[in-house]
Amino acid sequence: MPVSDMLQSRLVDMRPSEAEVTRRLLRNLGIVAEKSLRDVASSCETSDATVVRACRAAGFDGFQDLKFHVLRELTGGTELRPPSTGDEFYGRDIAASLLAANPAIPQAALLLRNASRVALSGVGASHGLALVLSDILFTMRKQSLLVLDPHSAAFAFTPPTQGLILIAISHSGESQWPIRTALEARKAQVQSIGLTNEPGSELARSVDVVLTTQTVERPAGSFAIAPRICQLAVLDLLLTHARSRLPPPPPSAKRSRSRSQTTTLPQRHPKPTRP
C-alpha cells in the first residue's frame, strides 16, 4: 500500500494532535525524505514526540521507518509532491477534503434525496453553516429545522419522524450539542449525517454517515476561514449528488422508441387525378 494511502486510512484511529500531523505530512511527503525529525516537527508546529506518535499510529515503527518507506517509494519512481510555499493551502485543503468525503457522499446523498425534512445542528461557526444550508434546502423543497436547544430537539424528534434526517456539524467533532442531537436522533430512529474534520471524534461515532474534511489547522484554529471553506465544498458536493436525477436511458432504448414512432406516423398518399 502506498504511504499516502496508509496514512489516510489510519486517520480515523488517531488522536486529534496525531491526525493534524498526519494531514500536514500528506500535503508534502517529500519533507519526510528531505528533513530530520526536528525539522519535520518544526514545520508541523509541534513536538518531536507528537510526530513519532503520529508515525506509530499510522502503522510505522517510528519516524525513521516512515522515512525509509517514503524513500523507497521515491527511489522506485513514485513522484512526491514538491514543498509547499503556503499559498496553496486552501486549494490543497479543499482537494483533500473532497477526496476524503467522496466515499461517503453516495450514501449521504441518498439519505438527503429521500428526506422531506432535515434537522440541522451546529454551534458557533458551524451554526452559521447550518443557516446557509437551511436556505439551500428550501430551494430543494425540503423543510429544515435548526435544532438550537432541548425544546427544539424534542419537537424535531417527536414521532412521527418519517422522512426526517439530521445533519450535525462540528469541525472538531467534540462540540457537545451536535453530539447530543446525534444521540437523540439515534434514539428516535432518525438517520443522521455528520460533518467533521476528525474521523475519530465522538460525533463521527454518533452518526450513521460521516463526511470528513481535511483542513490543516491555522493559528486561529476552528475560528479560521479554511475549515468553513472546506465544509462548504463538501456540502456543495453532497447537494450536487442529492439533486442528481436518474441517468438517461441507453442509446439502444432511444433508437427503439424512435423506430416505433416512425412506424406509427400516417402515410400521405397522392390524390387521384380525374380522367
QUIUR-V648854 format. One record per residue. PHI is phi as a letter, one per 30 degrees, with the letter a starting at -180 (* if undefined). OMEGA is omega in degrees with one decimal (NA if undefined). Layout:
BEGIN
PHI|OMEGA ; PHI|OMEGA
END
This chain:
BEGIN
*|177.1 ; e|-177.9 ; e|-178.0 ; d|178.9 ; d|179.6 ; d|177.8 ; d|-178.2 ; d|-175.3 ; d|-177.6 ; c|-177.3 ; e|-175.2 ; d|-176.2 ; c|-174.2 ; c|168.8 ; d|-179.2 ; e|-179.1 ; d|178.1 ; d|178.9 ; d|179.2 ; d|176.6 ; d|-178.7 ; d|177.9 ; d|178.3 ; d|178.8 ; d|179.2 ; d|177.0 ; d|-174.2 ; a|179.6 ; d|-179.8 ; e|-179.2 ; d|178.9 ; d|179.8 ; d|-171.5 ; c|-169.2 ; c|175.6 ; d|178.8 ; e|-179.0 ; d|179.6 ; d|178.5 ; d|178.7 ; d|178.5 ; d|179.8 ; d|177.8 ; d|178.6 ; h|-179.8 ; b|-178.1 ; c|176.1 ; e|-176.6 ; d|-180.0 ; d|177.4 ; d|-179.9 ; d|178.5 ; d|178.3 ; d|178.4 ; d|-179.4 ; d|177.2 ; d|178.7 ; d|176.8 ; j|177.8 ; c|-179.2 ; d|-179.1 ; l|-177.1 ; d|-178.2 ; d|177.1 ; d|175.6 ; d|178.9 ; d|179.7 ; d|-178.2 ; d|177.8 ; d|179.0 ; d|178.7 ; d|176.1 ; d|-179.1 ; d|-179.4 ; d|177.4 ; d|176.1 ; j|178.6 ; d|-177.3 ; d|176.4 ; c|-177.9 ; d|177.1 ; d|178.8 ; e|-179.3 ; d|176.5 ; d|-178.0 ; j|-178.0 ; d|-174.3 ; c|-174.8 ; e|-178.2 ; d|-179.2 ; d|-179.6 ; d|178.0 ; d|-179.4 ; d|-179.4 ; d|179.8 ; d|179.9 ; d|179.1 ; d|178.5 ; d|-178.6 ; d|-177.1 ; d|-170.3 ; e|-179.0 ; d|-177.9 ; c|-176.1 ; d|-179.2 ; e|-179.5 ; d|178.9 ; d|179.7 ; d|178.3 ; d|177.2 ; d|-177.7 ; d|-178.4 ; d|-177.2 ; d|-177.2 ; d|171.9 ; c|178.6 ; b|-177.5 ; b|172.8 ; d|-175.7 ; b|-178.0 ; b|177.4 ; a|178.9 ; b|179.1 ; i|179.5 ; d|177.9 ; d|174.9 ; d|175.9 ; d|177.1 ; d|177.8 ; d|177.1 ; d|177.6 ; d|-179.2 ; d|179.5 ; d|178.2 ; d|-179.0 ; d|179.1 ; d|177.5 ; d|178.6 ; d|177.7 ; c|179.5 ; i|176.0 ; b|176.7 ; d|177.2 ; b|-179.2 ; b|176.5 ; d|-179.3 ; c|-172.0 ; c|-173.9 ; a|-179.3 ; e|-179.4 ; d|178.9 ; d|176.4 ; d|178.7 ; d|178.2 ; d|-175.8 ; d|-171.5 ; c|174.4 ; d|179.7 ; e|0.3 ; d|-178.7 ; c|178.8 ; d|178.4 ; i|-178.6 ; c|169.9 ; b|177.8 ; c|169.0 ; c|-178.8 ; c|-173.4 ; b|174.3 ; a|-179.1 ; e|-179.0 ; d|-175.8 ; i|-177.7 ; c|175.6 ; d|-168.6 ; d|-176.7 ; d|175.8 ; e|177.5 ; d|-179.7 ; d|179.4 ; d|177.2 ; d|178.4 ; d|176.6 ; d|178.1 ; d|179.1 ; d|177.9 ; d|-179.4 ; d|-178.9 ; h|175.4 ; c|-179.4 ; d|-171.0 ; b|175.8 ; b|177.8 ; c|176.5 ; b|-175.3 ; a|177.5 ; c|-174.7 ; c|-178.0 ; d|178.2 ; c|-174.7 ; d|178.8 ; d|177.7 ; d|179.8 ; d|179.1 ; d|-173.6 ; c|-176.4 ; c|-179.2 ; d|-179.6 ; b|-178.9 ; c|171.3 ; c|-174.9 ; c|168.6 ; c|-178.9 ; b|-178.0 ; c|172.2 ; d|-173.9 ; d|170.0 ; c|178.4 ; e|-179.8 ; d|178.3 ; i|-177.2 ; d|-177.6 ; c|175.6 ; d|-179.1 ; d|-174.7 ; e|179.3 ; e|-178.7 ; d|177.5 ; d|-179.8 ; d|177.3 ; d|178.1 ; d|179.2 ; d|179.6 ; d|177.5 ; d|177.6 ; d|176.5 ; d|178.6 ; d|-178.0 ; d|178.5 ; d|178.3 ; d|-179.0 ; d|-179.6 ; d|-173.7 ; d|-179.8 ; c|176.7 ; d|179.6 ; d|179.0 ; d|179.9 ; d|-179.7 ; d|-178.5 ; e|-179.2 ; d|179.3 ; d|178.3 ; d|-178.7 ; d|-178.5 ; d|178.8 ; d|-178.4 ; d|177.9 ; d|-178.2 ; d|178.0 ; d|-178.3 ; d|-176.9 ; d|-178.6 ; c|178.6 ; d|179.2 ; d|-179.6 ; c|-178.9 ; c|-179.4 ; c|178.5 ; d|179.5 ; d|178.5 ; d|-179.5 ; c|-180.0 ; d|-179.6 ; d|NA
END
